[in-house]
Amino acid sequence: MAPAFRSEAQERAFWEAHDSTDYVDWTHAPSVRLPNLKPSTQTISLRLPVGLLERIKVEANRRDMPYQSLIKAWLADQVGRPRA
């Protein structure tokens, strides 16, 4: 059983130094779904040739999605592919 803590800072320090599996039987923990949790993002600036950006926007319009989302999907797909 985990010890009692006098403050959140004390608890944070404890869990940074200890493995929770020594104190909690995770096999009995209920499953949790967080459907509205969004991954953190970072804004970047990316310079693209005007013609390329226009072609991307046309393709995004054809797919009925924002062009930024299409760029992210393409990047995720390419980064996830194994390299030869």
HTML snippet that shows the backbone in 3Dmol.js (N, CA, C, O; Angstrom):
<script src="https://3Dmol.org/build/3Dmol-min.js"></script>
<div id="view" style="width:600px;height:400px;position:relative"></div>
<script>
const pdb = `
ATOM      1  N   MET A   1       0.843  -1.181   0.000  1.00  0.00           N
ATOM      2  CA  MET A   1       0.000   0.000   0.000  1.00  0.00           C
ATOM      3  C   MET A   1       0.886   1.241   0.000  1.00  0.00           C
ATOM      4  O   MET A   1       1.887   1.301   0.714  1.00  0.00           O
ATOM      5  N   ALA A   2       0.512   2.221  -0.799  1.00  0.00           N
ATOM      6  CA  ALA A   2       1.296   3.452  -0.904  1.00  0.00           C
ATOM      7  C   ALA A   2       1.175   4.255   0.385  1.00  0.00           C
ATOM      8  O   ALA A   2       0.132   4.226   1.037  1.00  0.00           O
ATOM      9  N   PRO A   3       2.227   4.967   0.756  1.00  0.00           N
ATOM     10  CA  PRO A   3       2.171   5.779   1.977  1.00  0.00           C
ATOM     11  C   PRO A   3       1.238   6.981   1.810  1.00  0.00           C
ATOM     12  O   PRO A   3       0.891   7.366   0.694  1.00  0.00           O
ATOM     13  N   ALA A   4       0.844   7.561   2.937  1.00  0.00           N
ATOM     14  CA  ALA A   4       0.041   8.790   2.907  1.00  0.00           C
ATOM     15  C   ALA A   4       0.990   9.966   2.654  1.00  0.00           C
ATOM     16  O   ALA A   4       2.131   9.965   3.115  1.00  0.00           O
ATOM     17  N   PHE A   5       0.511  10.949   1.930  1.00  0.00           N
ATOM     18  CA  PHE A   5       1.341  12.107   1.596  1.00  0.00           C
ATOM     19  C   PHE A   5       0.747  13.368   2.205  1.00  0.00           C
ATOM     20  O   PHE A   5      -0.472  13.530   2.281  1.00  0.00           O
ATOM     21  N   ARG A   6       1.633  14.256   2.637  1.00  0.00           N
ATOM     22  CA  ARG A   6       1.177  15.516   3.230  1.00  0.00           C
ATOM     23  C   ARG A   6       0.957  16.604   2.182  1.00  0.00           C
ATOM     24  O   ARG A   6       0.287  17.603   2.445  1.00  0.00           O
ATOM     25  N   SER A   7       1.524  16.405   0.995  1.00  0.00           N
ATOM     26  CA  SER A   7       1.367  17.418  -0.055  1.00  0.00           C
ATOM     27  C   SER A   7       1.503  16.757  -1.419  1.00  0.00           C
ATOM     28  O   SER A   7       2.009  15.641  -1.536  1.00  0.00           O
ATOM     29  N   GLU A   8       1.051  17.452  -2.432  1.00  0.00           N
ATOM     30  CA  GLU A   8       1.189  16.940  -3.798  1.00  0.00           C
ATOM     31  C   GLU A   8       2.654  16.867  -4.189  1.00  0.00           C
ATOM     32  O   GLU A   8       3.063  15.950  -4.901  1.00  0.00           O
ATOM     33  N   ALA A   9       3.449  17.825  -3.731  1.00  0.00           N
ATOM     34  CA  ALA A   9       4.880  17.818  -4.042  1.00  0.00           C
ATOM     35  C   ALA A   9       5.555  16.581  -3.455  1.00  0.00           C
ATOM     36  O   ALA A   9       6.403  15.966  -4.102  1.00  0.00           O
ATOM     37  N   GLN A  10       5.178  16.217  -2.230  1.00  0.00           N
ATOM     38  CA  GLN A  10       5.739  15.025  -1.595  1.00  0.00           C
ATOM     39  C   GLN A  10       5.335  13.770  -2.364  1.00  0.00           C
ATOM     40  O   GLN A  10       6.151  12.870  -2.565  1.00  0.00           O
ATOM     41  N   GLU A  11       4.078  13.713  -2.792  1.00  0.00           N
ATOM     42  CA  GLU A  11       3.613  12.566  -3.563  1.00  0.00           C
ATOM     43  C   GLU A  11       4.333  12.480  -4.907  1.00  0.00           C
ATOM     44  O   GLU A  11       4.739  11.398  -5.331  1.00  0.00           O
ATOM     45  N   ARG A  12       4.486  13.616  -5.570  1.00  0.00           N
ATOM     46  CA  ARG A  12       5.174  13.637  -6.862  1.00  0.00           C
ATOM     47  C   ARG A  12       6.606  13.131  -6.710  1.00  0.00           C
ATOM     48  O   ARG A  12       7.069  12.327  -7.519  1.00  0.00           O
ATOM     49  N   ALA A  13       7.301  13.593  -5.688  1.00  0.00           N
ATOM     50  CA  ALA A  13       8.683  13.159  -5.460  1.00  0.00           C
ATOM     51  C   ALA A  13       8.749  11.660  -5.191  1.00  0.00           C
ATOM     52  O   ALA A  13       9.663  10.978  -5.655  1.00  0.00           O
ATOM     53  N   PHE A  14       7.777  11.154  -4.441  1.00  0.00           N
ATOM     54  CA  PHE A  14       7.749   9.723  -4.146  1.00  0.00           C
ATOM     55  C   PHE A  14       7.593   8.910  -5.424  1.00  0.00           C
ATOM     56  O   PHE A  14       8.357   7.972  -5.655  1.00  0.00           O
ATOM     57  N   TRP A  15       6.597   9.262  -6.275  1.00  0.00           N
ATOM     58  CA  TRP A  15       6.336   8.462  -7.462  1.00  0.00           C
ATOM     59  C   TRP A  15       7.421   8.618  -8.516  1.00  0.00           C
ATOM     60  O   TRP A  15       7.579   7.746  -9.371  1.00  0.00           O
ATOM     61  N   GLU A  16       8.163   9.703  -8.471  1.00  0.00           N
ATOM     62  CA  GLU A  16       9.298   9.845  -9.390  1.00  0.00           C
ATOM     63  C   GLU A  16      10.420   8.876  -9.043  1.00  0.00           C
ATOM     64  O   GLU A  16      11.236   8.525  -9.895  1.00  0.00           O
ATOM     65  N   ALA A  17      10.455   8.445  -7.777  1.00  0.00           N
ATOM     66  CA  ALA A  17      11.538   7.577  -7.321  1.00  0.00           C
ATOM     67  C   ALA A  17      11.104   6.119  -7.119  1.00  0.00           C
ATOM     68  O   ALA A  17      11.947   5.264  -6.850  1.00  0.00           O
ATOM     69  N   HIS A  18       9.805   5.824  -7.245  1.00  0.00           N
ATOM     70  CA  HIS A  18       9.309   4.477  -6.984  1.00  0.00           C
ATOM     71  C   HIS A  18       8.462   3.963  -8.142  1.00  0.00           C
ATOM     72  O   HIS A  18       7.825   4.738  -8.855  1.00  0.00           O
ATOM     73  N   ASP A  19       8.464   2.653  -8.314  1.00  0.00           N
ATOM     74  CA  ASP A  19       7.658   2.001  -9.345  1.00  0.00           C
ATOM     75  C   ASP A  19       6.277   1.701  -8.778  1.00  0.00           C
ATOM     76  O   ASP A  19       6.163   1.071  -7.727  1.00  0.00           O
ATOM     77  N   SER A  20       5.236   2.142  -9.460  1.00  0.00           N
ATOM     78  CA  SER A  20       3.870   1.948  -8.957  1.00  0.00           C
ATOM     79  C   SER A  20       3.480   0.478  -8.867  1.00  0.00           C
ATOM     80  O   SER A  20       2.592   0.131  -8.088  1.00  0.00           O
ATOM     81  N   THR A  21       4.121  -0.397  -9.642  1.00  0.00           N
ATOM     82  CA  THR A  21       3.759  -1.819  -9.593  1.00  0.00           C
ATOM     83  C   THR A  21       4.131  -2.458  -8.254  1.00  0.00           C
ATOM     84  O   THR A  21       3.648  -3.542  -7.926  1.00  0.00           O
ATOM     85  N   ASP A  22       4.989  -1.786  -7.480  1.00  0.00           N
ATOM     86  CA  ASP A  22       5.298  -2.272  -6.135  1.00  0.00           C
ATOM     87  C   ASP A  22       4.166  -1.962  -5.156  1.00  0.00           C
ATOM     88  O   ASP A  22       4.137  -2.510  -4.054  1.00  0.00           O
ATOM     89  N   TYR A  23       3.244  -1.096  -5.541  1.00  0.00           N
ATOM     90  CA  TYR A  23       2.194  -0.630  -4.631  1.00  0.00           C
ATOM     91  C   TYR A  23       0.773  -0.853  -5.157  1.00  0.00           C
ATOM     92  O   TYR A  23      -0.185  -0.845  -4.384  1.00  0.00           O
ATOM     93  N   VAL A  24       0.642  -1.049  -6.449  1.00  0.00           N
ATOM     94  CA  VAL A  24      -0.685  -1.168  -7.053  1.00  0.00           C
ATOM     95  C   VAL A  24      -0.736  -2.423  -7.915  1.00  0.00           C
ATOM     96  O   VAL A  24       0.182  -2.684  -8.693  1.00  0.00           O
ATOM     97  N   ASP A  25      -1.791  -3.188  -7.780  1.00  0.00           N
ATOM     98  CA  ASP A  25      -1.996  -4.347  -8.645  1.00  0.00           C
ATOM     99  C   ASP A  25      -2.806  -3.876  -9.849  1.00  0.00           C
ATOM    100  O   ASP A  25      -4.036  -3.835  -9.806  1.00  0.00           O
ATOM    101  N   TRP A  26      -2.107  -3.523 -10.916  1.00  0.00           N
ATOM    102  CA  TRP A  26      -2.754  -2.937 -12.099  1.00  0.00           C
ATOM    103  C   TRP A  26      -3.641  -3.934 -12.834  1.00  0.00           C
ATOM    104  O   TRP A  26      -4.435  -3.530 -13.684  1.00  0.00           O
ATOM    105  N   THR A  27      -3.527  -5.239 -12.527  1.00  0.00           N
ATOM    106  CA  THR A  27      -4.393  -6.208 -13.204  1.00  0.00           C
ATOM    107  C   THR A  27      -5.852  -6.058 -12.764  1.00  0.00           C
ATOM    108  O   THR A  27      -6.757  -6.545 -13.442  1.00  0.00           O
ATOM    109  N   HIS A  28      -6.079  -5.397 -11.650  1.00  0.00           N
ATOM    110  CA  HIS A  28      -7.439  -5.177 -11.163  1.00  0.00           C
ATOM    111  C   HIS A  28      -7.934  -3.752 -11.431  1.00  0.00           C
ATOM    112  O   HIS A  28      -9.043  -3.393 -11.034  1.00  0.00           O
ATOM    113  N   ALA A  29      -7.136  -2.968 -12.082  1.00  0.00           N
ATOM    114  CA  ALA A  29      -7.525  -1.581 -12.367  1.00  0.00           C
ATOM    115  C   ALA A  29      -8.550  -1.553 -13.504  1.00  0.00           C
ATOM    116  O   ALA A  29      -8.412  -2.287 -14.482  1.00  0.00           O
ATOM    117  N   PRO A  30      -9.573  -0.711 -13.377  1.00  0.00           N
ATOM    118  CA  PRO A  30     -10.560  -0.620 -14.457  1.00  0.00           C
ATOM    119  C   PRO A  30      -9.963   0.071 -15.683  1.00  0.00           C
ATOM    120  O   PRO A  30      -9.078   0.917 -15.560  1.00  0.00           O
ATOM    121  N   SER A  31     -10.452  -0.294 -16.850  1.00  0.00           N
ATOM    122  CA  SER A  31     -10.029   0.373 -18.083  1.00  0.00           C
ATOM    123  C   SER A  31     -10.648   1.763 -18.127  1.00  0.00           C
ATOM    124  O   SER A  31     -11.788   1.963 -17.707  1.00  0.00           O
ATOM    125  N   VAL A  32      -9.898   2.697 -18.631  1.00  0.00           N
ATOM    126  CA  VAL A  32     -10.370   4.075 -18.723  1.00  0.00           C
ATOM    127  C   VAL A  32     -10.260   4.525 -20.165  1.00  0.00           C
ATOM    128  O   VAL A  32      -9.255   4.270 -20.828  1.00  0.00           O
ATOM    129  N   ARG A  33     -11.284   5.188 -20.644  1.00  0.00           N
ATOM    130  CA  ARG A  33     -11.261   5.770 -21.994  1.00  0.00           C
ATOM    131  C   ARG A  33     -11.297   7.279 -21.849  1.00  0.00           C
ATOM    132  O   ARG A  33     -12.081   7.816 -21.066  1.00  0.00           O
ATOM    133  N   LEU A  34     -10.462   7.953 -22.593  1.00  0.00           N
ATOM    134  CA  LEU A  34     -10.412   9.410 -22.591  1.00  0.00           C
ATOM    135  C   LEU A  34     -10.622   9.901 -24.021  1.00  0.00           C
ATOM    136  O   LEU A  34      -9.670  10.321 -24.678  1.00  0.00           O
ATOM    137  N   PRO A  35     -11.862   9.849 -24.506  1.00  0.00           N
ATOM    138  CA  PRO A  35     -12.111  10.138 -25.916  1.00  0.00           C
ATOM    139  C   PRO A  35     -11.843  11.589 -26.313  1.00  0.00           C
ATOM    140  O   PRO A  35     -11.601  11.867 -27.487  1.00  0.00           O
ATOM    141  N   ASN A  36     -11.881  12.501 -25.372  1.00  0.00           N
ATOM    142  CA  ASN A  36     -11.680  13.912 -25.718  1.00  0.00           C
ATOM    143  C   ASN A  36     -10.257  14.391 -25.479  1.00  0.00           C
ATOM    144  O   ASN A  36      -9.961  15.572 -25.655  1.00  0.00           O
ATOM    145  N   LEU A  37      -9.371  13.480 -25.077  1.00  0.00           N
ATOM    146  CA  LEU A  37      -7.989  13.842 -24.834  1.00  0.00           C
ATOM    147  C   LEU A  37      -7.290  14.053 -26.165  1.00  0.00           C
ATOM    148  O   LEU A  37      -7.299  13.181 -27.034  1.00  0.00           O
ATOM    149  N   LYS A  38      -6.694  15.202 -26.307  1.00  0.00           N
ATOM    150  CA  LYS A  38      -6.008  15.519 -27.565  1.00  0.00           C
ATOM    151  C   LYS A  38      -4.511  15.586 -27.317  1.00  0.00           C
ATOM    152  O   LYS A  38      -4.073  16.119 -26.298  1.00  0.00           O
ATOM    153  N   PRO A  39      -3.723  15.049 -28.241  1.00  0.00           N
ATOM    154  CA  PRO A  39      -2.280  15.127 -28.055  1.00  0.00           C
ATOM    155  C   PRO A  39      -1.811  16.570 -28.091  1.00  0.00           C
ATOM    156  O   PRO A  39      -2.383  17.400 -28.797  1.00  0.00           O
ATOM    157  N   SER A  40      -0.780  16.861 -27.334  1.00  0.00           N
ATOM    158  CA  SER A  40      -0.260  18.221 -27.346  1.00  0.00           C
ATOM    159  C   SER A  40       0.388  18.489 -28.704  1.00  0.00           C
ATOM    160  O   SER A  40       0.949  17.592 -29.334  1.00  0.00           O
ATOM    161  N   THR A  41       0.298  19.705 -29.121  1.00  0.00           N
ATOM    162  CA  THR A  41       0.850  20.096 -30.415  1.00  0.00           C
ATOM    163  C   THR A  41       1.766  21.303 -30.246  1.00  0.00           C
ATOM    164  O   THR A  41       1.738  21.985 -29.222  1.00  0.00           O
ATOM    165  N   GLN A  42       2.560  21.546 -31.251  1.00  0.00           N
ATOM    166  CA  GLN A  42       3.432  22.701 -31.260  1.00  0.00           C
ATOM    167  C   GLN A  42       3.293  23.375 -32.616  1.00  0.00           C
ATOM    168  O   GLN A  42       3.328  22.719 -33.657  1.00  0.00           O
ATOM    169  N   THR A  43       3.137  24.660 -32.589  1.00  0.00           N
ATOM    170  CA  THR A  43       3.021  25.418 -33.825  1.00  0.00           C
ATOM    171  C   THR A  43       4.405  25.600 -34.443  1.00  0.00           C
ATOM    172  O   THR A  43       5.372  25.938 -33.761  1.00  0.00           O
ATOM    173  N   ILE A  44       4.470  25.366 -35.752  1.00  0.00           N
ATOM    174  CA  ILE A  44       5.721  25.591 -36.476  1.00  0.00           C
ATOM    175  C   ILE A  44       5.436  26.504 -37.667  1.00  0.00           C
ATOM    176  O   ILE A  44       4.289  26.686 -38.075  1.00  0.00           O
ATOM    177  N   SER A  45       6.483  27.057 -38.196  1.00  0.00           N
ATOM    178  CA  SER A  45       6.370  27.856 -39.409  1.00  0.00           C
ATOM    179  C   SER A  45       7.075  27.083 -40.519  1.00  0.00           C
ATOM    180  O   SER A  45       8.221  26.659 -40.366  1.00  0.00           O
ATOM    181  N   LEU A  46       6.385  26.908 -41.620  1.00  0.00           N
ATOM    182  CA  LEU A  46       6.931  26.131 -42.728  1.00  0.00           C
ATOM    183  C   LEU A  46       6.727  26.922 -44.013  1.00  0.00           C
ATOM    184  O   LEU A  46       5.596  27.237 -44.384  1.00  0.00           O
ATOM    185  N   ARG A  47       7.800  27.235 -44.673  1.00  0.00           N
ATOM    186  CA  ARG A  47       7.698  27.978 -45.931  1.00  0.00           C
ATOM    187  C   ARG A  47       7.590  26.986 -47.087  1.00  0.00           C
ATOM    188  O   ARG A  47       8.435  26.107 -47.260  1.00  0.00           O
ATOM    189  N   LEU A  48       6.522  27.155 -47.874  1.00  0.00           N
ATOM    190  CA  LEU A  48       6.299  26.304 -49.036  1.00  0.00           C
ATOM    191  C   LEU A  48       6.166  27.179 -50.268  1.00  0.00           C
ATOM    192  O   LEU A  48       5.674  28.304 -50.178  1.00  0.00           O
ATOM    193  N   PRO A  49       6.597  26.679 -51.418  1.00  0.00           N
ATOM    194  CA  PRO A  49       6.351  27.416 -52.655  1.00  0.00           C
ATOM    195  C   PRO A  49       4.839  27.573 -52.844  1.00  0.00           C
ATOM    196  O   PRO A  49       4.068  26.664 -52.536  1.00  0.00           O
ATOM    197  N   VAL A  50       4.429  28.729 -53.349  1.00  0.00           N
ATOM    198  CA  VAL A  50       3.008  29.036 -53.506  1.00  0.00           C
ATOM    199  C   VAL A  50       2.301  27.965 -54.328  1.00  0.00           C
ATOM    200  O   VAL A  50       1.199  27.540 -53.979  1.00  0.00           O
ATOM    201  N   GLY A  51       2.921  27.532 -55.405  1.00  0.00           N
ATOM    202  CA  GLY A  51       2.292  26.514 -56.252  1.00  0.00           C
ATOM    203  C   GLY A  51       2.059  25.204 -55.519  1.00  0.00           C
ATOM    204  O   GLY A  51       1.020  24.568 -55.696  1.00  0.00           O
ATOM    205  N   LEU A  52       3.021  24.796 -54.695  1.00  0.00           N
ATOM    206  CA  LEU A  52       2.878  23.563 -53.924  1.00  0.00           C
ATOM    207  C   LEU A  52       1.740  23.696 -52.920  1.00  0.00           C
ATOM    208  O   LEU A  52       0.918  22.790 -52.785  1.00  0.00           O
ATOM    209  N   LEU A  53       1.693  24.817 -52.221  1.00  0.00           N
ATOM    210  CA  LEU A  53       0.622  25.021 -51.245  1.00  0.00           C
ATOM    211  C   LEU A  53      -0.741  25.024 -51.926  1.00  0.00           C
ATOM    212  O   LEU A  53      -1.701  24.480 -51.381  1.00  0.00           O
ATOM    213  N   GLU A  54      -0.838  25.617 -53.089  1.00  0.00           N
ATOM    214  CA  GLU A  54      -2.113  25.627 -53.813  1.00  0.00           C
ATOM    215  C   GLU A  54      -2.525  24.212 -54.219  1.00  0.00           C
ATOM    216  O   GLU A  54      -3.701  23.860 -54.134  1.00  0.00           O
ATOM    217  N   ARG A  55      -1.560  23.399 -54.659  1.00  0.00           N
ATOM    218  CA  ARG A  55      -1.884  22.013 -55.020  1.00  0.00           C
ATOM    219  C   ARG A  55      -2.334  21.222 -53.794  1.00  0.00           C
ATOM    220  O   ARG A  55      -3.246  20.400 -53.882  1.00  0.00           O
ATOM    221  N   ILE A  56      -1.695  21.470 -52.656  1.00  0.00           N
ATOM    222  CA  ILE A  56      -2.098  20.804 -51.412  1.00  0.00           C
ATOM    223  C   ILE A  56      -3.512  21.220 -51.038  1.00  0.00           C
ATOM    224  O   ILE A  56      -4.320  20.381 -50.639  1.00  0.00           O
ATOM    225  N   LYS A  57      -3.815  22.492 -51.160  1.00  0.00           N
ATOM    226  CA  LYS A  57      -5.157  22.982 -50.822  1.00  0.00           C
ATOM    227  C   LYS A  57      -6.218  22.381 -51.741  1.00  0.00           C
ATOM    228  O   LYS A  57      -7.314  22.048 -51.291  1.00  0.00           O
ATOM    229  N   VAL A  58      -5.894  22.243 -53.025  1.00  0.00           N
ATOM    230  CA  VAL A  58      -6.827  21.624 -53.971  1.00  0.00           C
ATOM    231  C   VAL A  58      -7.086  20.173 -53.566  1.00  0.00           C
ATOM    232  O   VAL A  58      -8.231  19.720 -53.557  1.00  0.00           O
ATOM    233  N   GLU A  59      -6.004  19.439 -53.228  1.00  0.00           N
ATOM    234  CA  GLU A  59      -6.156  18.045 -52.813  1.00  0.00           C
ATOM    235  C   GLU A  59      -6.953  17.944 -51.514  1.00  0.00           C
ATOM    236  O   GLU A  59      -7.796  17.059 -51.368  1.00  0.00           O
ATOM    237  N   ALA A  60      -6.687  18.844 -50.578  1.00  0.00           N
ATOM    238  CA  ALA A  60      -7.433  18.832 -49.313  1.00  0.00           C
ATOM    239  C   ALA A  60      -8.905  19.120 -49.566  1.00  0.00           C
ATOM    240  O   ALA A  60      -9.775  18.498 -48.956  1.00  0.00           O
ATOM    241  N   ASN A  61      -9.186  20.051 -50.453  1.00  0.00           N
ATOM    242  CA  ASN A  61     -10.575  20.374 -50.795  1.00  0.00           C
ATOM    243  C   ASN A  61     -11.261  19.169 -51.434  1.00  0.00           C
ATOM    244  O   ASN A  61     -12.423  18.885 -51.147  1.00  0.00           O
ATOM    245  N   ARG A  62     -10.545  18.473 -52.289  1.00  0.00           N
ATOM    246  CA  ARG A  62     -11.093  17.281 -52.920  1.00  0.00           C
ATOM    247  C   ARG A  62     -11.447  16.219 -51.883  1.00  0.00           C
ATOM    248  O   ARG A  62     -12.421  15.483 -52.041  1.00  0.00           O
ATOM    249  N   ARG A  63     -10.639  16.148 -50.812  1.00  0.00           N
ATOM    250  CA  ARG A  63     -10.891  15.182 -49.732  1.00  0.00           C
ATOM    251  C   ARG A  63     -11.799  15.748 -48.634  1.00  0.00           C
ATOM    252  O   ARG A  63     -12.112  15.059 -47.663  1.00  0.00           O
ATOM    253  N   ASP A  64     -12.210  16.984 -48.794  1.00  0.00           N
ATOM    254  CA  ASP A  64     -13.083  17.656 -47.829  1.00  0.00           C
ATOM    255  C   ASP A  64     -12.471  17.675 -46.432  1.00  0.00           C
ATOM    256  O   ASP A  64     -13.092  17.269 -45.449  1.00  0.00           O
ATOM    257  N   MET A  65     -11.218  18.166 -46.379  1.00  0.00           N
ATOM    258  CA  MET A  65     -10.541  18.288 -45.094  1.00  0.00           C
ATOM    259  C   MET A  65      -9.655  19.526 -45.115  1.00  0.00           C
ATOM    260  O   MET A  65      -9.246  19.964 -46.191  1.00  0.00           O
ATOM    261  N   PRO A  66      -9.347  20.101 -43.954  1.00  0.00           N
ATOM    262  CA  PRO A  66      -8.444  21.251 -43.922  1.00  0.00           C
ATOM    263  C   PRO A  66      -7.060  20.870 -44.449  1.00  0.00           C
ATOM    264  O   PRO A  66      -6.580  19.760 -44.217  1.00  0.00           O
ATOM    265  N   TYR A  67      -6.437  21.790 -45.147  1.00  0.00           N
ATOM    266  CA  TYR A  67      -5.145  21.458 -45.754  1.00  0.00           C
ATOM    267  C   TYR A  67      -4.081  21.167 -44.700  1.00  0.00           C
ATOM    268  O   TYR A  67      -3.191  20.352 -44.939  1.00  0.00           O
ATOM    269  N   GLN A  68      -4.157  21.826 -43.523  1.00  0.00           N
ATOM    270  CA  GLN A  68      -3.181  21.538 -42.467  1.00  0.00           C
ATOM    271  C   GLN A  68      -3.322  20.093 -41.988  1.00  0.00           C
ATOM    272  O   GLN A  68      -2.325  19.427 -41.709  1.00  0.00           O
ATOM    273  N   SER A  69      -4.557  19.615 -41.896  1.00  0.00           N
ATOM    274  CA  SER A  69      -4.792  18.231 -41.474  1.00  0.00           C
ATOM    275  C   SER A  69      -4.253  17.253 -42.507  1.00  0.00           C
ATOM    276  O   SER A  69      -3.706  16.210 -42.151  1.00  0.00           O
ATOM    277  N   LEU A  70      -4.404  17.582 -43.769  1.00  0.00           N
ATOM    278  CA  LEU A  70      -3.882  16.721 -44.827  1.00  0.00           C
ATOM    279  C   LEU A  70      -2.356  16.654 -44.760  1.00  0.00           C
ATOM    280  O   LEU A  70      -1.774  15.578 -44.898  1.00  0.00           O
ATOM    281  N   ILE A  71      -1.719  17.787 -44.553  1.00  0.00           N
ATOM    282  CA  ILE A  71      -0.256  17.807 -44.433  1.00  0.00           C
ATOM    283  C   ILE A  71       0.181  16.947 -43.255  1.00  0.00           C
ATOM    284  O   ILE A  71       1.129  16.172 -43.375  1.00  0.00           O
ATOM    285  N   LYS A  72      -0.508  17.076 -42.100  1.00  0.00           N
ATOM    286  CA  LYS A  72      -0.162  16.268 -40.923  1.00  0.00           C
ATOM    287  C   LYS A  72      -0.353  14.784 -41.209  1.00  0.00           C
ATOM    288  O   LYS A  72       0.475  13.966 -40.808  1.00  0.00           O
ATOM    289  N   ALA A  73      -1.427  14.433 -41.893  1.00  0.00           N
ATOM    290  CA  ALA A  73      -1.675  13.024 -42.211  1.00  0.00           C
ATOM    291  C   ALA A  73      -0.582  12.480 -43.123  1.00  0.00           C
ATOM    292  O   ALA A  73      -0.083  11.375 -42.909  1.00  0.00           O
ATOM    293  N   TRP A  74      -0.215  13.251 -44.134  1.00  0.00           N
ATOM    294  CA  TRP A  74       0.848  12.813 -45.035  1.00  0.00           C
ATOM    295  C   TRP A  74       2.173  12.648 -44.291  1.00  0.00           C
ATOM    296  O   TRP A  74       2.881  11.661 -44.489  1.00  0.00           O
ATOM    297  N   LEU A  75       2.505  13.612 -43.438  1.00  0.00           N
ATOM    298  CA  LEU A  75       3.757  13.522 -42.684  1.00  0.00           C
ATOM    299  C   LEU A  75       3.760  12.308 -41.759  1.00  0.00           C
ATOM    300  O   LEU A  75       4.748  11.577 -41.694  1.00  0.00           O
ATOM    301  N   ALA A  76       2.655  12.093 -41.045  1.00  0.00           N
ATOM    302  CA  ALA A  76       2.574  10.948 -40.142  1.00  0.00           C
ATOM    303  C   ALA A  76       2.725   9.648 -40.910  1.00  0.00           C
ATOM    304  O   ALA A  76       3.393   8.725 -40.444  1.00  0.00           O
ATOM    305  N   ASP A  77       2.110   9.568 -42.084  1.00  0.00           N
ATOM    306  CA  ASP A  77       2.194   8.363 -42.899  1.00  0.00           C
ATOM    307  C   ASP A  77       3.639   8.120 -43.338  1.00  0.00           C
ATOM    308  O   ASP A  77       4.124   6.991 -43.267  1.00  0.00           O
ATOM    309  N   GLN A  78       4.313   9.143 -43.780  1.00  0.00           N
ATOM    310  CA  GLN A  78       5.682   8.983 -44.266  1.00  0.00           C
ATOM    311  C   GLN A  78       6.656   8.682 -43.149  1.00  0.00           C
ATOM    312  O   GLN A  78       7.554   7.857 -43.321  1.00  0.00           O
ATOM    313  N   VAL A  79       6.498   9.333 -42.007  1.00  0.00           N
ATOM    314  CA  VAL A  79       7.406   9.099 -40.897  1.00  0.00           C
ATOM    315  C   VAL A  79       7.209   7.699 -40.331  1.00  0.00           C
ATOM    316  O   VAL A  79       8.154   7.093 -39.828  1.00  0.00           O
ATOM    317  N   GLY A  80       5.992   7.186 -40.411  1.00  0.00           N
ATOM    318  CA  GLY A  80       5.693   5.856 -39.883  1.00  0.00           C
ATOM    319  C   GLY A  80       6.139   4.710 -40.774  1.00  0.00           C
ATOM    320  O   GLY A  80       6.166   3.562 -40.331  1.00  0.00           O
ATOM    321  N   ARG A  81       6.484   4.994 -42.001  1.00  0.00           N
ATOM    322  CA  ARG A  81       6.888   3.930 -42.933  1.00  0.00           C
ATOM    323  C   ARG A  81       8.315   3.504 -42.683  1.00  0.00           C
ATOM    324  O   ARG A  81       9.191   4.334 -42.437  1.00  0.00           O
ATOM    325  N   PRO A  82       8.547   2.189 -42.747  1.00  0.00           N
ATOM    326  CA  PRO A  82       9.925   1.713 -42.590  1.00  0.00           C
ATOM    327  C   PRO A  82      10.774   2.148 -43.786  1.00  0.00           C
ATOM    328  O   PRO A  82      10.293   2.195 -44.919  1.00  0.00           O
ATOM    329  N   ARG A  83      12.000   2.454 -43.526  1.00  0.00           N
ATOM    330  CA  ARG A  83      12.934   2.880 -44.578  1.00  0.00           C
ATOM    331  C   ARG A  83      13.760   1.700 -45.045  1.00  0.00           C
ATOM    332  O   ARG A  83      14.129   0.831 -44.256  1.00  0.00           O
ATOM    333  N   ALA A  84      14.045   1.679 -46.333  1.00  0.00           N
ATOM    334  CA  ALA A  84      14.850   0.589 -46.908  1.00  0.00           C
ATOM    335  C   ALA A  84      16.325   0.821 -46.660  1.00  0.00           C
ATOM    336  O   ALA A  84      17.155   0.011 -47.070  1.00  0.00           O
TER     337      ALA A  84
END
`;
const viewer = $3Dmol.createViewer("view");
viewer.addModel(pdb, "pdb");
viewer.setStyle({}, {cartoon: {color: "spectrum"}});
viewer.zoomTo();
viewer.render();
</script>
